[in-house]
């Protein structure tokens, strides 16, 4: 592909993704979805935007294209968008639930772990996994865990307690606060966490 054509495709897909996300008016044509697919096939410039377009405007048959961007160090930049497209946009969480669980619990891959934790609401929709729920509580309670903000946000959605929080989106959350205590108490009740969790050296039951 010539540099000029690649540039035009990149500019084009950037405009398409705005319409796909509803940020600009107008429909996304099948030809534009096919442009996004071709970018993914060739792993060309604009892949992040193309992943979103295919996820929002494509079908389950596009899953193999998106799967190309899930694994390997070369896809560290793209994996977050690909798994989001598969689970949140295409609604294929059932097929990728084992992978989400693997990523959530893998502390050795920060890129994929935080992306999967952000999709925990999709993971738990219509599905019971108390062990993973307790794991997310532990993540939130571990003051050294870089994913605790993501765990707080996901637990807030899973438990449907956002309207009960002083800081619903955790904009000023740093160490610990009353909101975090509430989230842990509600989560512990839902996920059967009988063992006290130590928060700032004080037990919460």
N, C-alpha and C positions, 0 to 999 in steps of 0.2 A: 504494500500500500504506500502510495506517495505521501510525503509529509503534508502536502496541501490537503489531500483527501482525509488524512488522519485528523488534521486540525478541524476540518469542516465537520467530521463525525463527532468530535469532542464538543464543539460548540453546539451542534445539533442536539446531542443527547442531554446537554446541560439545560436546554430549553424544554425538552420533552419531560425531563424528570420534574420540573416545576409544575407542569400540567398534571402529571401523574399523581403528584402529592396534593393537588388542589391549591397550590400557591399561585397559580395563574389560571385564567379561564381558558376553556376549550378542551375538547376531547383528545385522547391519544389514539392515533390511527394504528391499524394493524401493521402498516408499513413501518411506522416508528417503533413499534414493539419488535419487529423483525430487525431493524437497525440495532436495537439494544442486544438482541440475541447474537447478531454477527459480531458485535464488539466482544461479547463474552466468549464466543467460539475462538476468536483470534487473540484473546487476552490483550486487547488494545487499550489505548488511552480512553479514559472515561468509563472504566469498568465499574467503579463504585456507583456512578449514576445509572449505568446499564443494569446493574444488579437490582436496584430499586425499581426501575421501570418494569423489568421482567417480573419481579415479585408482585408489584401492584397491578399490572395489566396482563400478565401472562396466565398460564394454567399449570396444573400439577405436572403436565408433560414436560415442563421446562426444568423440573427438578435436577436432572442430570447436568444441565448447564451450570446451575447454581452450585451443585456439589463440587464442581471443579475448583471452587474458591474456598473450600472449607479447611483443607488440610495442608500441612507443610509450612515451613518458615517463609517460603515465598508468598504465601497467602495470609500472613499475619495481618496485613492491612485490610484485607477483604473479608476475612472469615466472619467478623462481626456483622457485616451487611448481608452476607450470604445466609447465615443461619436465621437472621431476622426476617429476610425475605421468605425463606422456606416456612418458618413457623408462624410468624405474625401476619404476613401478607397473604401467603398462599394457604394458610390454615392447615399445615401438614405436621403439626406438633406430634400427633400420634406416631408418625413414622420416625420422627427424629428425637423422641423422648429419651431413649437410651443414650444417644449422643449428647444431648443436653445435660443429662445427669453426670455423664463422664466428665464433661467440661467443667461443670459446676464444682466438682470435687477435686479437680486436678490443679493443685497449687503450683505446679511447675510450668504452667502455660497461662500467664496473666492475660494475654490477649483474648483467648477464648473463654477463660473462666469468667471474667467480668461480663462479657457479652452474653454468656449463658445465664448468669445470675439475673441480668436485666430481663431475661425471657422466662423467669421462674413463674410469673403469673400465668403465662401460656402453659407451662409445664403442669401446673396444678389445676388447671381448669378441667373440671369433671374427672379428676384423677387424685387418688389418695396415695401419699408417700410420706408417712410420718417421720421416717428416718431422715429423709432429705429436709423436711421441715425443721427438725431438730438441728441438723447441720447448719442451716441458714441462721438459726438462732445463735449458734456458736460463732459463726462468721461475724455477726453483728456485735457479739460480746467480746470478740478478740480485738483489743485496742491496737494491735499491731497488724491486723489484716487489712491490706489495701482495698479489699472488696467490700468492706463493711458498709460503706455508703450505698453501694448497689444493693446489698442485702436488706438494708433498712427500707429502701424504696420498694423493692419487690415484696417484702413482707407486708408493708403498708397496703399494697394493692391486693395481695392474696387475702389478707384479713379484712379488707374493706374498712379500714379505720382512719383513712385520710382526713375525714371531716371531724375526727376527734382530736387531732393533733394541733398543737400551737404553731408548729413549723411544718406544714403538710408536705412540703417538698424538700425538706432538709437543707434549706439554703444556708442556714447558720449552724448546722450540726457539725460538731468537731470531735469532742471527746465523748460526753454522755449528757443526757438531759432527761426531763420527765417524759418526753415523747418516747424516747428509746425504752424507758422502763415500761411504759404502757404497751408498746409493741411486743416486748419480750413476754410480759404477763399474758397477753391475749394469745400470742403464738404458742407459749408453753401449754396453755389450756387446750388449744386446738390440736397440737401435735403430740400431746402426751409426754411432755418433758417433766418427769417426776424428780429428777436429780436437780438440786439447786444449781443455778448458774452464777458464778462469781462475777459481780460487776463492781469495780472499784473497791474490791476487798469486802464487799458486803453481799450476803446471799439473797437472791430473789427466788421465791418459791412460786 
